[in-house]
Amino acid sequence: MLVRDAMSSMVLTIGPAHTLRQAARLMSARKVGAAVVLDPDTCGLGILTERDILNSLATGQNPDLETAGTHTTTEIVFATPAWTLEDAADAMSHGGFRHLIVMDHNEPTGIVSVRDIVRCWAPDRRATRTATLAG
């Protein structure tokens, strides 16, 4: 199975000036765990995750003053739609992160998360387990 089969093509995109509270509200409303942060001034691309917001709050920072740009991870690994889910899982495991921005023709076209991969693999694992128990 490929990343294109598992990824969410509804990408939440925010700017670096969004506050963490604004980002959290948008992520909550869209039921996503990450947002792509586009910086039009630098043509930069990064990712802000639930964990970034949580870490900021845990250190006592004010979510109404802290901006997405300050907490964005910019050194990221990108996937392509043609990667296998195994490739994506390996990249996540080795990098210690749970989301990959999917790029196609230098544009973000989706995000794939650990949850997406598990959702795709779970039916295969259930079928294998059922066959093993029945055999």
Backbone bond lengths (Angstrom), bond angles and torsions (degrees), N, CA, C in turn:
res aa  C-N    CA-C-N  psi(-1)  N-CA   C-N-CA  omega(-1)  CA-C   N-CA-C  phi
1 M - - - 1.443 - - 1.533 108.08 -
2 L 1.328 116.15 146.67 1.460 121.73 -175.36 1.524 112.01 -106.46
3 V 1.327 115.27 161.37 1.463 121.56 178.06 1.522 110.28 -56.01
4 R 1.341 117.87 -39.53 1.475 119.95 -179.23 1.529 112.06 -59.12
5 D 1.334 117.20 -25.70 1.462 121.49 -179.54 1.527 112.22 -79.89
6 A 1.325 116.92 -21.35 1.465 121.00 -174.66 1.520 113.73 -109.18
7 M 1.328 117.13 -23.98 1.466 120.24 -171.03 1.521 112.13 -70.25
8 S 1.305 113.84 156.41 1.453 120.90 170.60 1.515 107.04 -90.87
9 S 1.315 116.59 125.52 1.467 119.43 179.64 1.527 111.58 -89.65
10 M 1.322 116.90 -4.48 1.464 121.84 175.06 1.526 107.44 -89.39
11 V 1.324 115.88 94.36 1.454 121.31 -175.34 1.523 109.02 -95.46
12 L 1.317 116.01 124.37 1.464 121.14 173.52 1.521 106.91 -80.53
13 T 1.315 116.00 119.56 1.458 121.81 179.93 1.519 108.86 -116.56
14 I 1.329 115.35 130.11 1.460 121.28 178.53 1.524 108.74 -129.80
15 G 1.320 115.68 169.06 1.452 121.00 176.84 1.512 110.76 -99.52
16 P 1.323 117.09 164.54 1.466 120.62 -178.39 1.524 113.07 -67.33
17 A 1.333 118.57 -18.65 1.468 120.41 -178.94 1.526 112.83 -85.60
18 H 1.323 118.52 -8.16 1.461 119.76 175.49 1.524 108.89 -59.43
19 T 1.323 116.64 138.78 1.463 118.82 174.37 1.525 108.37 -75.06
20 L 1.314 115.55 163.06 1.464 119.00 177.32 1.528 111.00 -63.37
21 R 1.337 117.48 -34.23 1.457 119.15 177.87 1.536 110.32 -65.21
22 Q 1.327 117.39 -43.69 1.461 120.46 177.89 1.531 110.40 -61.07
23 A 1.323 115.79 -44.77 1.464 120.04 179.27 1.528 110.61 -61.27
24 A 1.325 116.60 -44.63 1.468 120.72 -179.83 1.526 110.96 -62.02
25 R 1.325 117.29 -41.93 1.470 120.13 178.78 1.527 111.03 -62.52
26 L 1.335 116.49 -43.89 1.467 120.17 179.81 1.527 110.87 -65.45
27 M 1.329 116.58 -42.16 1.458 120.05 179.35 1.527 110.57 -64.59
28 S 1.317 116.60 -41.57 1.462 120.98 179.01 1.530 110.90 -64.14
29 A 1.319 116.23 -45.45 1.470 119.97 -178.81 1.523 111.21 -62.97
30 R 1.329 117.35 -35.55 1.463 121.54 -179.11 1.524 112.15 -88.92
31 K 1.345 116.24 -5.92 1.470 122.08 -178.91 1.530 111.41 57.09
32 V 1.348 114.74 48.10 1.461 120.58 177.58 1.523 109.18 -125.16
33 G 1.314 115.83 156.47 1.452 120.85 -178.31 1.512 114.60 -101.23
34 A 1.352 116.40 3.25 1.460 119.50 -178.99 1.521 109.90 -155.69
35 A 1.323 114.00 154.16 1.465 121.08 176.10 1.525 108.18 -130.15
36 V 1.318 115.48 142.18 1.459 120.70 173.08 1.521 106.63 -81.96
37 V 1.328 116.20 130.19 1.461 121.64 179.40 1.528 107.58 -105.56
38 L 1.330 115.17 116.16 1.462 121.45 178.67 1.515 108.96 -105.55
39 D 1.316 116.27 126.11 1.458 121.15 177.75 1.525 108.37 -106.83
40 P 1.330 117.74 102.59 1.465 120.04 -176.62 1.529 113.21 -65.64
41 D 1.326 117.42 -22.16 1.465 120.18 -179.77 1.525 112.54 -74.63
42 T 1.318 116.34 -30.53 1.463 119.78 -177.35 1.521 112.67 -115.11
43 C 1.323 116.91 -0.93 1.469 121.62 -174.30 1.527 110.32 58.40
44 G 1.328 115.17 24.48 1.452 120.71 -178.56 1.514 112.39 -86.26
45 L 1.305 114.46 156.29 1.450 122.31 -178.51 1.517 107.53 -135.06
46 G 1.330 115.93 133.72 1.450 120.04 178.48 1.511 110.26 -148.89
47 I 1.309 114.88 -172.46 1.464 120.32 -178.62 1.528 109.23 -136.21
48 L 1.312 115.35 138.91 1.462 123.27 174.39 1.518 106.08 -119.17
49 T 1.328 116.19 127.13 1.461 119.92 -177.12 1.523 111.18 -117.15
50 E 1.319 114.17 168.49 1.469 120.38 175.03 1.522 110.34 -53.91
51 R 1.312 115.89 -40.44 1.466 120.63 -177.69 1.529 110.90 -63.78
52 D 1.340 117.78 -37.66 1.470 120.96 177.64 1.528 110.28 -61.01
53 I 1.324 115.75 -43.22 1.467 120.30 179.58 1.530 110.01 -67.36
54 L 1.309 116.79 -44.12 1.462 121.56 178.66 1.530 111.42 -59.62
55 N 1.326 117.12 -44.12 1.462 120.63 179.47 1.522 111.20 -62.95
56 S 1.312 117.77 -38.46 1.455 121.45 177.90 1.533 110.64 -63.57
57 L 1.323 115.85 -46.39 1.461 120.14 179.49 1.526 111.38 -63.76
58 A 1.317 116.21 -38.52 1.467 120.77 -178.37 1.519 112.50 -63.84
59 T 1.314 117.13 -26.14 1.463 120.07 179.03 1.526 111.87 -92.79
60 G 1.348 116.88 5.83 1.455 120.84 175.75 1.516 115.17 86.05
61 Q 1.312 117.49 11.64 1.463 119.89 179.27 1.523 110.44 -73.39
62 N 1.316 116.05 151.87 1.459 122.89 -177.77 1.529 109.75 -87.15
63 P 1.337 118.56 116.08 1.468 120.90 -177.67 1.528 113.68 -66.88
64 D 1.336 116.85 -13.78 1.462 119.83 176.94 1.525 111.82 -87.29
65 L 1.324 116.92 -12.43 1.467 121.13 179.53 1.527 112.63 -110.30
66 E 1.319 116.37 -32.11 1.464 120.59 -179.85 1.528 109.68 -73.70
67 T 1.334 115.83 139.42 1.464 119.60 -178.29 1.526 111.63 -107.07
68 A 1.311 114.26 157.71 1.459 120.57 177.64 1.520 110.73 -58.14
69 G 1.335 116.58 -40.21 1.454 120.41 -178.41 1.509 113.68 -59.05
70 T 1.313 116.99 -32.65 1.460 121.81 -179.81 1.527 111.33 -72.64
71 H 1.314 117.33 -25.55 1.465 121.58 -173.97 1.531 112.91 -113.63
72 T 1.303 116.94 6.93 1.461 121.90 -179.02 1.527 110.76 -76.59
73 T 1.304 115.41 136.70 1.458 121.20 171.47 1.525 107.04 -87.04
74 T 1.322 116.57 121.37 1.462 120.48 -177.54 1.518 112.92 -107.26
75 E 1.312 116.84 -19.38 1.471 119.72 175.65 1.518 107.05 -93.12
76 I 1.329 114.90 88.30 1.459 119.74 -172.73 1.520 111.20 -123.88
77 V 1.312 114.31 161.06 1.457 122.74 174.99 1.519 106.81 -97.49
78 F 1.311 115.86 131.25 1.452 120.82 177.41 1.517 109.52 -104.26
79 A 1.319 116.09 145.48 1.461 121.91 173.46 1.523 108.07 -103.15
80 T 1.311 115.81 164.45 1.461 120.93 170.05 1.522 107.27 -114.39
81 P 1.331 117.61 158.66 1.465 119.47 179.27 1.525 112.98 -59.30
82 A 1.331 117.32 -23.38 1.464 121.05 -176.97 1.520 113.98 -86.89
83 W 1.333 118.12 -5.71 1.461 119.52 175.85 1.524 108.96 -61.97
84 T 1.310 116.31 150.19 1.459 119.67 170.92 1.531 108.31 -79.07
85 L 1.320 116.13 161.16 1.464 119.23 175.97 1.527 110.50 -65.00
86 E 1.323 116.34 -29.16 1.469 119.56 175.75 1.528 110.30 -64.51
87 D 1.351 117.31 -41.65 1.466 120.91 176.75 1.530 110.05 -59.46
88 A 1.320 116.34 -45.87 1.470 121.02 -178.82 1.526 110.51 -64.09
89 A 1.331 116.67 -44.93 1.466 120.40 179.80 1.525 110.76 -63.26
90 D 1.317 117.48 -39.47 1.466 120.65 177.79 1.529 111.04 -63.70
91 A 1.334 116.47 -44.82 1.472 120.19 179.83 1.528 110.05 -61.48
92 M 1.326 117.09 -42.80 1.461 120.81 179.98 1.529 110.58 -65.44
93 S 1.306 116.29 -44.34 1.458 121.13 -178.89 1.529 111.31 -62.95
94 H 1.312 116.92 -46.56 1.463 120.55 -179.23 1.527 112.48 -70.93
95 G 1.331 117.37 -32.43 1.457 120.46 -178.46 1.511 114.42 -88.53
96 G 1.332 116.93 -14.67 1.458 120.95 179.59 1.519 113.80 73.12
97 F 1.331 117.06 34.27 1.462 120.76 177.98 1.520 110.17 -131.04
98 R 1.346 116.05 168.39 1.459 120.99 -173.26 1.519 114.10 -116.85
99 H 1.328 118.39 0.64 1.464 121.76 -179.54 1.522 110.07 -137.03
100 L 1.325 115.71 142.97 1.455 121.96 173.15 1.520 108.47 -125.37
101 I 1.319 116.67 131.15 1.456 119.80 171.43 1.524 106.73 -78.44
102 V 1.316 115.94 132.58 1.455 121.42 179.92 1.528 108.05 -97.54
103 M 1.321 114.93 122.11 1.462 121.05 -178.19 1.526 109.92 -110.56
104 D 1.320 115.05 139.48 1.460 121.66 175.15 1.527 107.02 -141.14
105 H 1.318 116.57 121.37 1.468 121.98 -176.76 1.529 111.30 55.10
106 N 1.333 116.22 45.67 1.468 123.99 177.98 1.520 114.09 61.29
107 E 1.314 117.87 23.02 1.461 122.72 177.00 1.523 108.90 -126.51
108 P 1.342 117.54 139.82 1.476 118.74 174.69 1.528 109.54 -71.33
109 T 1.316 116.00 120.62 1.465 120.76 -178.05 1.522 112.78 -112.95
110 G 1.319 116.78 -5.53 1.455 119.18 179.77 1.506 111.65 179.37
111 I 1.314 114.04 176.22 1.468 122.38 173.08 1.520 106.49 -134.21
112 V 1.317 115.20 137.14 1.461 120.18 173.90 1.523 107.02 -118.98
113 S 1.321 115.18 135.47 1.464 121.19 -178.43 1.524 109.92 -118.47
114 V 1.309 114.48 167.32 1.467 119.46 174.84 1.527 109.38 -56.32
115 R 1.330 116.39 -40.87 1.461 120.69 -179.95 1.537 111.25 -60.15
116 D 1.321 116.84 -40.42 1.468 120.46 178.03 1.523 111.00 -61.66
117 I 1.326 115.86 -42.86 1.463 119.95 -179.58 1.520 110.80 -65.69
118 V 1.317 116.64 -45.33 1.474 120.43 179.21 1.527 110.26 -60.91
119 R 1.326 116.27 -42.30 1.470 120.47 179.23 1.535 111.11 -58.81
120 C 1.316 116.85 -39.13 1.465 120.31 179.75 1.516 112.54 -73.78
121 W 1.328 116.35 -36.70 1.455 120.35 -177.80 1.516 113.08 -80.98
122 A 1.312 119.10 -26.17 1.465 122.10 -174.28 1.531 113.07 -57.90
123 P 1.344 120.74 -45.43 1.470 118.79 179.66 1.525 112.14 -60.55
124 D 1.334 118.56 -38.15 1.461 121.54 178.74 1.519 110.42 -64.11
125 R 1.312 116.24 -41.67 1.456 120.43 -178.69 1.538 111.32 -68.34
126 R 1.344 116.52 -38.39 1.475 120.07 177.47 1.523 110.29 -64.21
127 A 1.315 116.87 -42.17 1.469 120.24 -179.69 1.534 110.82 -64.07
128 T 1.333 116.63 -41.66 1.458 121.32 178.51 1.517 110.92 -65.02
129 R 1.333 116.71 -43.06 1.469 121.26 -179.36 1.537 109.64 -65.91
130 T 1.339 118.10 -41.60 1.462 121.56 179.74 1.531 110.04 -64.19
131 A 1.332 116.49 -42.37 1.465 120.34 179.11 1.522 110.77 -64.60
132 T 1.318 117.64 -38.47 1.450 121.93 179.66 1.527 110.64 -67.14
133 L 1.329 117.31 -42.40 1.459 120.99 179.94 1.526 111.34 -68.37
134 A 1.339 116.36 -34.94 1.471 120.49 -178.41 1.524 111.14 -75.19
135 G 1.339 117.23 -26.89 1.481 122.65 -174.50 1.451 110.63 -80.77
